[in-house]
Amino acid sequence: MSRRLRMCFIGDSFVQGIGDPDYRGRVGRVLAAARDDITAFNLGIGRSTSEDVMRRCWQEVGSRTLPDADNRLVISFGSSGAVEEGGRVRVAADRCLGNLASILDGCRRRAIAPLVVGTPPVIGAGTEHLRRTSRLADEMAALCRSRGVPFIGTTEHLAVDPVWTREAMADDGAHPGSGGYERPANLMRVDQWHEWANDTGP
């Protein structure tokens, strides 16, 4: 008999789903097409960098896991940290990678199965932000491969997606509406999400 899934989604405003008038975002859309025995928790907070996520991760995730459940964690951050403020990037790429590695180490110690979703681009932040987030996504993917952790890339797809870019620029330059959030949800559905979410283990 498979154990019930308890799944936490942690990250930034793109995880939270800011800008979606349907209040579902990427997470709600993915879950709507997933198995029906998932207890899910959206732990996205706007402007969260990898530093913020790492600081709050285990207090928030730990209180939502159970010892007899199949506990999962979907991690997504990087966009907020790659934004320049006062002439400086909020969180350097190597620090962001270190934070991801630390969270993945924590997952292993706690027997929580992780999945990482690549950082979406902030369209209004321009080409330098896209360059930083694309490079960061590549480095995150390499880190995940080295640890056997599934990684779903979204950065380059969304940077050229007409619905994502149009809706983001019509709002705050970063967050799309309902049509835009359907795009990363679709990317997750056709990538490693289905296999990972339906692998119930022993």
ROTISE-220151 format. One record per atom (N, C-alpha, C): residue in three letters; x, y, z; residue number from 0. Coordinates in Angstrom, 3 decimals. Layout:
// ROTISE-220151
guza;X;Y;Z;vexdren
ala;X;Y;Z;NUM;
...
// end
This chain:
// ROTISE-220151
guza;X;Y;Z;vexdren
met;0.850;-1.197;0.000;0;
met;0.000;0.000;0.000;0;
met;0.885;1.246;0.000;0;
ser;0.595;2.195;-0.898;1;
ser;1.386;3.416;-0.963;1;
ser;1.013;4.349;0.182;1;
arg;1.994;5.131;0.614;2;
arg;1.749;6.114;1.655;2;
arg;1.205;7.395;1.034;2;
arg;0.394;8.119;1.789;3;
arg;-0.156;9.381;1.296;3;
arg;0.960;10.399;1.124;3;
leu;0.893;11.157;0.040;4;
leu;1.903;12.176;-0.228;4;
leu;1.606;13.459;0.532;4;
arg;2.646;14.019;1.114;5;
arg;2.596;15.363;1.690;5;
arg;3.661;16.158;0.945;5;
met;3.231;17.168;0.227;6;
met;4.100;17.857;-0.713;6;
met;4.140;19.352;-0.405;6;
cys;5.340;19.858;-0.144;7;
cys;5.542;21.279;0.089;7;
cys;6.176;21.915;-1.143;7;
phe;5.701;23.100;-1.495;8;
phe;6.279;23.899;-2.579;8;
phe;6.856;25.153;-1.926;8;
ile;8.171;25.309;-1.982;9;
ile;8.789;26.441;-1.298;9;
ile;9.543;27.305;-2.296;9;
gly;9.484;28.613;-2.077;10;
gly;10.183;29.510;-2.986;10;
gly;9.676;30.935;-2.880;10;
asp;9.599;31.574;-4.057;11;
asp;9.354;33.012;-4.114;11;
asp;7.950;33.325;-4.623;11;
ser;7.803;34.522;-5.199;12;
ser;6.482;34.965;-5.645;12;
ser;5.943;34.143;-6.806;12;
phe;6.830;33.551;-7.614;13;
phe;6.361;32.709;-8.710;13;
phe;5.762;31.402;-8.183;13;
val;6.246;30.940;-7.049;14;
val;5.636;29.791;-6.380;14;
val;4.319;30.214;-5.742;14;
gln;4.320;31.373;-5.124;15;
gln;3.107;31.896;-4.488;15;
gln;1.999;32.118;-5.513;15;
gly;2.381;32.483;-6.740;16;
gly;1.393;32.721;-7.789;16;
gly;0.899;34.146;-7.865;16;
ile;1.736;35.090;-7.458;17;
ile;1.339;36.499;-7.496;17;
ile;0.980;36.903;-8.930;17;
gly;-0.099;37.636;-9.072;18;
gly;-0.535;38.126;-10.366;18;
gly;-1.629;37.301;-11.008;18;
asp;-1.872;36.107;-10.495;19;
asp;-2.886;35.241;-11.094;19;
asp;-4.258;35.609;-10.545;19;
pro;-5.165;36.088;-11.386;20;
pro;-6.494;36.452;-10.880;20;
pro;-7.305;35.248;-10.420;20;
asp;-6.888;34.045;-10.840;21;
asp;-7.578;32.828;-10.401;21;
asp;-7.028;32.287;-9.083;21;
tyr;-5.952;32.891;-8.578;22;
tyr;-5.333;32.489;-7.311;22;
tyr;-4.875;31.023;-7.328;22;
arg;-4.452;30.538;-8.473;23;
arg;-3.955;29.164;-8.562;23;
arg;-2.468;29.121;-8.865;23;
gly;-1.973;30.061;-9.676;24;
gly;-0.571;30.084;-10.032;24;
gly;-0.123;28.788;-10.688;24;
arg;1.167;28.576;-10.688;25;
arg;1.742;27.349;-11.250;25;
arg;1.408;26.146;-10.380;25;
val;1.506;26.319;-9.084;26;
val;1.329;25.203;-8.157;26;
val;-0.083;24.640;-8.236;26;
gly;-1.081;25.502;-8.182;27;
gly;-2.459;25.031;-8.236;27;
gly;-2.788;24.317;-9.525;27;
arg;-2.230;24.796;-10.621;28;
arg;-2.492;24.174;-11.912;28;
arg;-1.855;22.796;-12.024;28;
val;-0.657;22.666;-11.522;29;
val;0.007;21.359;-11.546;29;
val;-0.743;20.368;-10.664;29;
leu;-1.145;20.811;-9.489;30;
leu;-1.836;19.909;-8.567;30;
leu;-3.195;19.483;-9.098;30;
ala;-3.850;20.348;-9.869;31;
ala;-5.164;20.012;-10.401;31;
ala;-5.100;18.814;-11.343;31;
ala;-3.920;18.599;-11.949;32;
ala;-3.756;17.477;-12.873;32;
ala;-2.978;16.321;-12.250;32;
ala;-2.737;16.393;-10.949;33;
ala;-1.939;15.364;-10.272;33;
ala;-2.848;14.327;-9.628;33;
arg;-2.237;13.344;-8.980;34;
arg;-3.013;12.341;-8.262;34;
arg;-3.809;12.995;-7.140;34;
asp;-4.859;12.314;-6.724;35;
asp;-5.809;12.935;-5.794;35;
asp;-5.507;12.646;-4.329;35;
asp;-4.359;12.033;-4.049;36;
asp;-4.048;11.720;-2.650;36;
asp;-2.889;12.564;-2.135;36;
ile;-2.738;13.776;-2.683;37;
ile;-1.658;14.673;-2.267;37;
ile;-2.205;15.719;-1.302;37;
thr;-1.566;15.834;-0.153;38;
thr;-1.808;16.964;0.741;38;
thr;-0.703;17.974;0.452;38;
ala;-1.080;19.140;-0.070;39;
ala;-0.091;20.095;-0.577;39;
ala;-0.079;21.380;0.235;39;
phe;1.105;22.000;0.286;40;
phe;1.297;23.239;1.029;40;
phe;2.109;24.196;0.157;40;
asn;1.548;25.376;-0.127;41;
asn;2.261;26.390;-0.891;41;
asn;2.985;27.311;0.084;41;
leu;4.314;27.254;0.063;42;
leu;5.147;28.041;0.975;42;
leu;5.915;29.124;0.225;42;
gly;5.337;29.585;-0.881;43;
gly;5.955;30.676;-1.625;43;
gly;5.698;32.016;-0.948;43;
ile;6.722;32.862;-0.917;44;
ile;6.608;34.218;-0.363;44;
ile;7.286;35.180;-1.325;44;
gly;6.595;36.262;-1.666;45;
gly;7.134;37.243;-2.591;45;
gly;8.467;37.821;-2.144;45;
arg;9.357;38.028;-3.125;46;
arg;10.702;38.592;-2.942;46;
arg;11.656;37.668;-2.184;46;
ser;11.264;36.443;-1.934;47;
ser;12.167;35.526;-1.233;47;
ser;13.358;35.167;-2.119;47;
thr;14.538;35.335;-1.586;48;
thr;15.754;34.861;-2.239;48;
thr;16.079;33.466;-1.712;48;
ser;17.124;32.859;-2.252;49;
ser;17.554;31.556;-1.738;49;
ser;17.972;31.647;-0.277;49;
glu;18.496;32.805;0.125;50;
glu;18.873;32.995;1.529;50;
glu;17.627;32.947;2.417;50;
asp;16.588;33.639;1.985;51;
asp;15.343;33.655;2.756;51;
asp;14.739;32.257;2.844;51;
val;14.722;31.559;1.710;52;
val;14.134;30.220;1.681;52;
val;14.918;29.277;2.587;52;
met;16.242;29.343;2.525;53;
met;17.047;28.458;3.350;53;
met;16.798;28.707;4.842;53;
arg;16.653;29.981;5.218;54;
arg;16.453;30.314;6.631;54;
arg;15.130;29.755;7.170;54;
arg;14.094;29.790;6.359;55;
arg;12.781;29.379;6.863;55;
arg;12.397;27.951;6.487;55;
cys;13.206;27.311;5.646;56;
cys;12.810;26.044;5.043;56;
cys;12.402;24.993;6.066;56;
trp;13.272;24.637;6.961;57;
trp;12.994;23.444;7.773;57;
trp;11.994;23.692;8.888;57;
gln;11.883;24.934;9.337;58;
gln;10.812;25.224;10.304;58;
gln;9.456;25.057;9.630;58;
glu;9.328;25.566;8.389;59;
glu;8.046;25.502;7.702;59;
glu;7.766;24.111;7.148;59;
val;8.763;23.512;6.525;60;
val;8.566;22.183;5.948;60;
val;8.450;21.134;7.049;60;
gly;9.281;21.249;8.063;61;
gly;9.284;20.254;9.134;61;
gly;7.947;20.135;9.838;61;
ser;7.250;21.251;9.981;62;
ser;5.951;21.215;10.669;62;
ser;4.848;20.647;9.793;62;
arg;5.158;20.406;8.514;63;
arg;4.148;19.895;7.584;63;
arg;4.455;18.485;7.080;63;
thr;5.484;17.864;7.600;64;
thr;5.798;16.482;7.241;64;
thr;5.382;15.549;8.375;64;
leu;5.162;14.289;8.014;65;
leu;4.796;13.273;8.997;65;
leu;5.715;12.069;8.832;65;
pro;6.067;11.406;9.919;66;
pro;7.021;10.294;9.824;66;
pro;6.519;9.104;9.021;66;
asp;5.206;8.929;8.925;67;
asp;4.675;7.777;8.208;67;
asp;4.146;8.149;6.827;67;
ala;4.478;9.364;6.350;68;
ala;4.000;9.827;5.045;68;
ala;5.123;9.805;4.024;68;
asp;4.764;9.923;2.771;69;
asp;5.712;10.090;1.673;69;
asp;5.907;11.597;1.497;69;
asn;6.955;12.125;2.105;70;
asn;7.163;13.565;2.168;70;
asn;8.000;14.043;0.978;70;
arg;7.522;15.094;0.314;71;
arg;8.190;15.644;-0.867;71;
arg;8.396;17.155;-0.702;71;
leu;9.392;17.674;-1.428;72;
leu;9.654;19.116;-1.411;72;
leu;9.997;19.576;-2.820;72;
val;9.221;20.547;-3.332;73;
val;9.487;21.179;-4.624;73;
val;10.114;22.543;-4.334;73;
ile;11.312;22.758;-4.861;74;
ile;12.118;23.946;-4.551;74;
ile;12.242;24.806;-5.793;74;
ser;12.011;26.104;-5.653;75;
ser;12.192;27.012;-6.783;75;
ser;12.539;28.400;-6.276;75;
phe;13.725;28.864;-6.612;76;
phe;14.135;30.232;-6.276;76;
phe;15.243;30.668;-7.219;76;
gly;15.642;31.927;-7.102;77;
gly;16.734;32.446;-7.917;77;
gly;16.418;33.751;-8.610;77;
ser;15.170;33.942;-9.031;78;
ser;14.811;35.167;-9.754;78;
ser;14.999;36.414;-8.891;78;
ser;14.483;36.368;-7.675;79;
ser;14.580;37.536;-6.796;79;
ser;16.022;37.839;-6.428;79;
gly;16.795;36.797;-6.194;80;
gly;18.193;37.001;-5.832;80;
gly;19.036;37.551;-6.962;80;
ala;18.617;37.292;-8.217;81;
ala;19.384;37.752;-9.381;81;
ala;19.069;39.186;-9.773;81;
val;18.100;39.808;-9.105;82;
val;17.756;41.201;-9.389;82;
val;18.812;42.125;-8.791;82;
glu;19.168;43.174;-9.529;83;
glu;20.097;44.182;-9.024;83;
glu;19.368;45.226;-8.194;83;
glu;19.930;45.533;-7.044;84;
glu;19.417;46.619;-6.206;84;
glu;20.609;47.440;-5.736;84;
gly;20.565;48.737;-5.997;85;
gly;21.679;49.590;-5.610;85;
gly;22.972;49.225;-6.304;85;
gly;22.874;48.724;-7.537;86;
gly;24.069;48.381;-8.298;86;
gly;24.658;47.030;-7.967;86;
arg;23.987;46.257;-7.109;87;
arg;24.508;44.940;-6.736;87;
arg;23.419;43.890;-6.868;87;
val;23.837;42.696;-7.262;88;
val;22.911;41.569;-7.296;88;
val;22.576;41.174;-5.857;88;
arg;21.308;40.890;-5.588;89;
arg;20.892;40.619;-4.209;89;
arg;21.600;39.398;-3.625;89;
val;21.702;38.314;-4.399;90;
val;22.396;37.112;-3.934;90;
val;23.263;36.593;-5.076;90;
ala;24.555;36.447;-4.823;91;
ala;25.476;35.958;-5.853;91;
ala;25.124;34.527;-6.238;91;
ala;25.423;34.165;-7.486;92;
ala;25.049;32.852;-8.006;92;
ala;25.672;31.722;-7.200;92;
asp;26.948;31.869;-6.811;93;
asp;27.581;30.777;-6.068;93;
asp;26.937;30.599;-4.697;93;
arg;26.482;31.698;-4.101;94;
arg;25.797;31.598;-2.821;94;
arg;24.437;30.917;-2.997;94;
cys;23.740;31.248;-4.077;95;
cys;22.455;30.616;-4.362;95;
cys;22.627;29.111;-4.556;95;
leu;23.655;28.718;-5.290;96;
leu;23.921;27.288;-5.488;96;
leu;24.252;26.601;-4.175;96;
gly;25.023;27.281;-3.328;97;
gly;25.337;26.725;-2.017;97;
gly;24.097;26.527;-1.168;97;
asn;23.166;27.474;-1.260;98;
asn;21.915;27.336;-0.512;98;
asn;21.086;26.166;-1.028;98;
leu;21.057;26.003;-2.342;99;
leu;20.337;24.856;-2.907;99;
leu;20.970;23.552;-2.450;99;
ala;22.290;23.480;-2.491;100;
ala;22.981;22.264;-2.045;100;
ala;22.667;21.969;-0.581;100;
ser;22.615;23.017;0.240;101;
ser;22.316;22.829;1.660;101;
ser;20.906;22.282;1.855;101;
ile;19.942;22.793;1.094;102;
ile;18.574;22.295;1.217;102;
ile;18.484;20.854;0.739;102;
leu;19.178;20.527;-0.343;103;
leu;19.175;19.140;-0.830;103;
leu;19.824;18.201;0.190;103;
asp;20.874;18.677;0.863;104;
asp;21.478;17.874;1.937;104;
asp;20.464;17.634;3.049;104;
gly;19.709;18.683;3.388;105;
gly;18.685;18.548;4.418;105;
gly;17.590;17.572;4.025;105;
cys;17.238;17.565;2.756;106;
cys;16.240;16.606;2.272;106;
cys;16.741;15.178;2.462;106;
arg;17.992;14.956;2.134;107;
arg;18.554;13.607;2.265;107;
arg;18.559;13.153;3.721;107;
arg;18.936;14.038;4.616;108;
arg;18.973;13.676;6.040;108;
arg;17.584;13.380;6.579;108;
arg;16.579;14.053;6.037;109;
arg;15.207;13.905;6.539;109;
arg;14.375;12.920;5.719;109;
ala;14.992;12.287;4.737;110;
ala;14.289;11.332;3.865;110;
ala;13.103;11.997;3.161;110;
ile;13.314;13.220;2.699;111;
ile;12.322;13.956;1.923;111;
ile;12.785;13.968;0.472;111;
ala;11.915;13.564;-0.444;112;
ala;12.283;13.513;-1.862;112;
ala;12.134;14.899;-2.491;112;
pro;13.237;15.480;-3.032;113;
pro;13.149;16.816;-3.609;113;
pro;12.995;16.809;-5.123;113;
leu;12.443;17.898;-5.631;114;
leu;12.422;18.207;-7.054;114;
leu;12.677;19.701;-7.160;114;
val;13.500;20.104;-8.124;115;
val;13.854;21.515;-8.285;115;
val;13.285;22.030;-9.601;115;
val;12.627;23.188;-9.538;116;
val;12.104;23.849;-10.729;116;
val;12.949;25.089;-10.991;116;
gly;13.461;25.192;-12.219;117;
gly;14.326;26.309;-12.561;117;
gly;13.636;27.655;-12.433;117;
thr;14.445;28.676;-12.213;118;
thr;13.924;30.005;-11.930;118;
thr;13.343;30.673;-13.176;118;
pro;12.128;31.223;-13.090;119;
pro;11.582;31.974;-14.225;119;
pro;12.329;33.296;-14.413;119;
pro;12.329;33.823;-15.635;120;
pro;12.957;35.126;-15.856;120;
pro;12.031;36.266;-15.435;120;
val;12.620;37.342;-14.956;121;
val;11.871;38.571;-14.719;121;
val;11.990;39.394;-16.000;121;
ile;10.946;39.395;-16.814;122;
ile;11.016;39.981;-18.151;122;
ile;11.401;41.459;-18.102;122;
gly;10.807;42.187;-17.174;123;
gly;11.072;43.617;-17.097;123;
gly;12.450;43.972;-16.577;123;
ala;13.205;42.997;-16.097;124;
ala;14.537;43.271;-15.556;124;
ala;15.612;43.297;-16.636;124;
gly;15.249;42.945;-17.878;125;
gly;16.182;43.114;-18.984;125;
gly;17.087;41.939;-19.262;125;
thr;17.995;42.162;-20.229;126;
thr;18.830;41.073;-20.747;126;
thr;19.872;40.593;-19.748;126;
glu;20.389;41.467;-18.911;127;
glu;21.399;41.037;-17.936;127;
glu;20.787;40.095;-16.898;127;
his;19.574;40.394;-16.480;128;
his;18.905;39.488;-15.543;128;
his;18.656;38.136;-16.207;128;
leu;18.251;38.145;-17.453;129;
leu;18.036;36.883;-18.163;129;
leu;19.338;36.102;-18.293;129;
arg;20.426;36.801;-18.584;130;
arg;21.723;36.120;-18.670;130;
arg;22.076;35.476;-17.328;130;
arg;21.877;36.206;-16.238;131;
arg;22.210;35.659;-14.916;131;
arg;21.321;34.469;-14.571;131;
thr;20.023;34.598;-14.814;132;
thr;19.120;33.508;-14.437;132;
thr;19.318;32.280;-15.324;132;
ser;19.644;32.498;-16.603;133;
ser;19.894;31.356;-17.491;133;
ser;21.136;30.597;-17.050;133;
arg;22.182;31.327;-16.714;134;
arg;23.411;30.669;-16.244;134;
arg;23.165;29.957;-14.917;134;
leu;22.425;30.621;-14.023;135;
leu;22.115;30.007;-12.734;135;
leu;21.299;28.734;-12.928;135;
ala;20.328;28.769;-13.835;136;
ala;19.506;27.579;-14.087;136;
ala;20.370;26.424;-14.596;136;
asp;21.325;26.726;-15.471;137;
asp;22.223;25.676;-15.966;137;
asp;23.047;25.072;-14.830;137;
glu;23.519;25.926;-13.934;138;
glu;24.322;25.440;-12.810;138;
glu;23.471;24.656;-11.815;138;
met;22.236;25.081;-11.611;139;
met;21.324;24.324;-10.755;139;
met;21.053;22.946;-11.350;139;
ala;20.835;22.907;-12.658;140;
ala;20.571;21.634;-13.329;140;
ala;21.755;20.692;-13.171;140;
ala;22.968;21.224;-13.297;141;
ala;24.167;20.395;-13.149;141;
ala;24.292;19.867;-11.722;141;
leu;24.003;20.719;-10.741;142;
leu;24.042;20.283;-9.344;142;
leu;23.033;19.178;-9.099;142;
cys;21.842;19.342;-9.629;143;
cys;20.805;18.321;-9.441;143;
cys;21.205;17.010;-10.118;143;
arg;21.762;17.082;-11.318;144;
arg;22.203;15.856;-12.007;144;
arg;23.236;15.117;-11.179;144;
ser;24.150;15.856;-10.572;145;
ser;25.216;15.215;-9.790;145;
ser;24.681;14.505;-8.557;145;
arg;23.463;14.872;-8.134;146;
arg;22.862;14.280;-6.939;146;
arg;21.664;13.386;-7.256;146;
gly;21.386;13.217;-8.521;147;
gly;20.244;12.384;-8.902;147;
gly;18.904;12.984;-8.536;147;
val;18.832;14.314;-8.506;148;
val;17.602;15.025;-8.158;148;
val;16.950;15.532;-9.442;148;
pro;15.667;15.295;-9.659;149;
pro;15.029;15.793;-10.880;149;
pro;14.994;17.320;-10.910;149;
phe;15.249;17.862;-12.102;150;
phe;15.266;19.316;-12.322;150;
phe;14.420;19.619;-13.539;150;
ile;13.546;20.612;-13.430;151;
ile;12.701;21.031;-14.538;151;
ile;13.073;22.458;-14.920;151;
gly;13.607;22.627;-16.111;152;
gly;14.018;23.942;-16.583;152;
gly;12.843;24.754;-17.105;152;
thr;12.818;26.037;-16.772;153;
thr;11.751;26.918;-17.258;153;
thr;12.300;28.225;-17.832;153;
thr;13.517;28.594;-17.494;154;
thr;14.018;29.940;-17.760;154;
thr;13.965;30.314;-19.235;154;
glu;14.629;29.537;-20.065;155;
glu;14.717;29.901;-21.477;155;
glu;13.375;29.742;-22.184;155;
his;12.589;28.758;-21.786;156;
his;11.261;28.584;-22.387;156;
his;10.389;29.812;-22.141;156;
leu;10.354;30.263;-20.884;157;
leu;9.467;31.370;-20.536;157;
leu;9.965;32.703;-21.078;157;
ala;11.272;32.832;-21.249;158;
ala;11.831;34.084;-21.761;158;
ala;11.353;34.391;-23.172;158;
val;10.974;33.354;-23.927;159;
val;10.514;33.564;-25.304;159;
val;9.039;33.204;-25.469;159;
asp;8.370;32.869;-24.390;160;
asp;6.957;32.498;-24.488;160;
asp;6.109;33.774;-24.631;160;
pro;5.324;33.893;-25.689;161;
pro;4.596;35.147;-25.920;161;
pro;3.543;35.454;-24.859;161;
val;2.910;34.432;-24.313;162;
val;1.877;34.677;-23.300;162;
val;2.523;35.108;-21.987;162;
trp;3.538;34.398;-21.553;163;
trp;4.246;34.758;-20.315;163;
trp;4.775;36.188;-20.403;163;
thr;5.497;36.493;-21.487;164;
thr;6.127;37.808;-21.598;164;
thr;5.096;38.915;-21.718;164;
arg;4.037;38.697;-22.502;165;
arg;3.017;39.730;-22.680;165;
arg;2.287;40.019;-21.367;165;
glu;1.913;38.974;-20.656;166;
glu;1.173;39.182;-19.407;166;
glu;2.063;39.792;-18.325;166;
ala;3.326;39.386;-18.284;167;
ala;4.243;39.956;-17.294;167;
ala;4.433;41.450;-17.534;167;
met;4.645;41.838;-18.790;168;
met;4.872;43.251;-19.092;168;
met;3.601;44.084;-18.941;168;
ala;2.441;43.433;-19.041;169;
ala;1.185;44.155;-18.838;169;
ala;0.909;44.416;-17.366;169;
asp;1.639;43.710;-16.497;170;
asp;1.426;43.879;-15.053;170;
asp;2.628;44.608;-14.457;170;
asp;3.477;43.898;-13.731;171;
asp;4.590;44.555;-13.043;171;
asp;5.943;44.261;-13.670;171;
gly;5.948;43.623;-14.836;172;
gly;7.201;43.283;-15.490;172;
gly;7.760;41.952;-15.064;172;
ala;7.121;41.317;-14.107;173;
ala;7.626;40.045;-13.586;173;
ala;6.575;38.951;-13.599;173;
his;5.392;39.257;-13.081;174;
his;4.392;38.220;-12.825;174;
his;3.311;38.213;-13.897;174;
pro;3.034;37.053;-14.470;175;
pro;1.994;36.960;-15.491;175;
pro;0.615;36.797;-14.855;175;
gly;-0.388;36.633;-15.724;176;
gly;-1.727;36.310;-15.269;176;
gly;-1.987;34.828;-15.399;176;
ser;-3.242;34.470;-15.527;177;
ser;-3.607;33.055;-15.533;177;
ser;-3.045;32.317;-16.732;177;
gly;-3.044;32.937;-17.906;178;
gly;-2.490;32.277;-19.079;178;
gly;-0.999;32.047;-18.961;178;
gly;-0.301;33.023;-18.401;179;
gly;1.138;32.877;-18.221;179;
gly;1.503;31.763;-17.268;179;
tyr;0.783;31.652;-16.159;180;
tyr;1.093;30.598;-15.187;180;
tyr;0.789;29.201;-15.736;180;
glu;-0.070;29.143;-16.743;181;
glu;-0.312;27.843;-17.371;181;
glu;0.942;27.328;-18.075;181;
arg;1.823;28.244;-18.516;182;
arg;3.026;27.837;-19.259;182;
arg;3.996;27.018;-18.416;182;
pro;4.467;27.487;-17.257;183;
pro;5.359;26.636;-16.462;183;
pro;4.672;25.385;-15.940;183;
ala;3.364;25.473;-15.697;184;
ala;2.637;24.263;-15.288;184;
ala;2.700;23.217;-16.391;184;
asn;2.551;23.655;-17.647;185;
asn;2.655;22.722;-18.768;185;
asn;4.054;22.136;-18.876;185;
leu;5.074;22.963;-18.667;186;
leu;6.453;22.472;-18.713;186;
leu;6.678;21.392;-17.648;186;
met;6.119;21.597;-16.488;187;
met;6.265;20.603;-15.429;187;
met;5.552;19.305;-15.801;187;
arg;4.373;19.413;-16.384;188;
arg;3.600;18.221;-16.711;188;
arg;4.296;17.349;-17.748;188;
val;5.026;17.973;-18.692;189;
val;5.643;17.181;-19.758;189;
val;7.085;16.810;-19.434;189;
asp;7.610;17.282;-18.324;190;
asp;8.984;16.952;-17.968;190;
asp;8.975;15.842;-16.915;190;
gln;9.757;15.969;-15.868;191;
gln;9.950;14.890;-14.908;191;
gln;8.911;14.865;-13.786;191;
trp;8.022;15.861;-13.746;192;
trp;7.046;15.951;-12.658;192;
trp;6.201;14.689;-12.534;192;
his;5.636;14.238;-13.647;193;
his;4.686;13.117;-13.597;193;
his;5.339;11.873;-13.004;193;
glu;6.524;11.550;-13.489;194;
glu;7.230;10.364;-12.970;194;
glu;7.568;10.524;-11.508;194;
trp;8.042;11.704;-11.130;195;
trp;8.444;11.946;-9.740;195;
trp;7.229;11.916;-8.802;195;
ala;6.148;12.594;-9.199;196;
ala;4.969;12.681;-8.335;196;
ala;4.250;11.341;-8.206;196;
asn;4.389;10.490;-9.195;197;
asn;3.677;9.203;-9.165;197;
asn;4.551;8.051;-8.704;197;
asp;5.810;8.311;-8.385;198;
asp;6.682;7.283;-7.843;198;
asp;6.431;7.180;-6.340;198;
thr;5.680;6.183;-5.952;199;
thr;5.301;6.037;-4.544;199;
thr;6.347;5.306;-3.737;199;
gly;7.361;4.748;-4.403;200;
gly;8.414;4.059;-3.667;200;
gly;7.920;2.767;-3.058;200;
pro;8.721;2.236;-2.124;201;
pro;8.331;0.947;-1.516;201;
pro;7.113;1.069;-0.621;201;
// end
